[in-house]
Amino acid sequence: MARTIYQYNAKTSRYEVATETKRKRVWKRVLSFCLSLGLALIAFSFYTQYSYSVSEWWLKTRNSILKKEYDFLFERTYYANRQLDQLIKNDDDNYRVILDSSPLPKTVRSAGTGGSEKLSLPQGENFPIILTNYQRLDKLKRQVEIEVQSMTEINTLLNEKIEMWASRPAIQPIDNRQLDQLHLTYGLRLHPIFNTLKDHKGLDFAAPRGTPVYATGDGKIEKAHFSGTYGNVVYINHEHGFETRYAHLSKFKVKVGDYVKRGQVIGLVGNTGNSVSAHLHYEVLIKGNHVNPINFFQRDLSNEEYEKLVRLGSKNAQALD
């Protein structure tokens, strides 16, 4: 309900309802309009300065998410680079050294990492950070590809080395606990039967008849037959240029064509052929040339066993074949 305004009329000496002139009503309306317009302008200015549209809000939210993802990608890229550098160092300084292989040349390591595929960016825009990190990722990708090839090569070399190490004569053909005497008569010596100087191309292991004789490395039996000189003899081809021979056996435990493993029994000690007592005559050849077998079976002995072997070999004893 509108409020009624009264004013005193001196002529009638009474309070009468006040009447508003037309001019006053107009001025009130103009003032009200100007006030409303001013408030509207202030509200609009505040809105345009501090408020955003829905699309702007979505873009800002999306940009914030992308920045976090970008920062995470940068950290992962940095970590991956450090891991790759360590892998390359191990590759060149450890793995290849152990495998007797030369490190990859720097020209190979850097191959294809000097440039980068052209990155398509919006025309008229410059994104140096994005471009720099794209190039970093592209270089990392190429380095990883080179390292994958290198590790594949190392794996091939390792398999070859494992096969070669398994094939290489590396243990004693007679158990040290069953050895009576080691005759270190490699080279020129007086033959006990013919009483003449003859070249002795192996070592003689004196042991009781029937003592097991072990293959000293993986290989294939090339010969297992009787020889007038060697008696019952076994030849093992170990590949990679290695060959071993086991003579004067009393019995064969293998046949020609068999594949044997290091430590497998291939025969028993005997006294066949040109021999004066039960023993094993053992030879090692590298690429067809005889070498002293003593350099090939020390590694499987403990210090005490090796000292015993030295004592047994240092005794003066006549050649057995």
Number of C-alpha atoms within 10 A of each C-alpha: 3 4 5 8 11 12 11 12 12 8 6 8 8 11 12 12 12 12 10 9 8 8 8 10 11 11 11 11 11 12 12 12 12 12 12 12 12 12 12 12 12 11 11 12 12 11 11 10 8 7 12 12 9 9 9 11 12 12 12 13 11 11 12 12 12 12 11 11 12 14 12 12 14 15 12 12 16 15 12 15 18 12 12 16 13 11 16 21 13 13 18 17 13 14 21 20 13 11 14 11 12 11 17 15 10 8 8 11 17 13 14 14 16 8 10 14 8 9 10 7 11 8 6 5 7 10 9 9 9 13 15 11 15 16 19 17 19 17 20 18 13 17 22 17 12 18 18 12 12 19 17 12 12 17 13 12 17 16 11 14 15 13 15 18 14 17 25 23 25 22 22 23 24 24 15 18 10 13 17 15 20 22 22 23 21 18 14 11 16 16 18 16 12 10 9 10 12 14 13 19 20 26 24 25 27 22 23 18 17 15 22 20 23 21 27 27 27 24 25 20 21 18 18 22 15 16 14 11 14 22 20 25 26 27 19 27 20 26 16 14 14 20 25 24 21 28 32 30 29 20 18 17 13 17 15 14 13 12 15 21 17 18 17 17 19 23 25 24 27 25 22 24 18 19 22 13 17 22 33 35 26 23 22 24 19 15 10 10 11 14 16 17 22 17 12 16 15 16 12 12 16 10 11 9 14 16 12 16 19 13 12 19 18 13 12 10 13 13 20 22 26
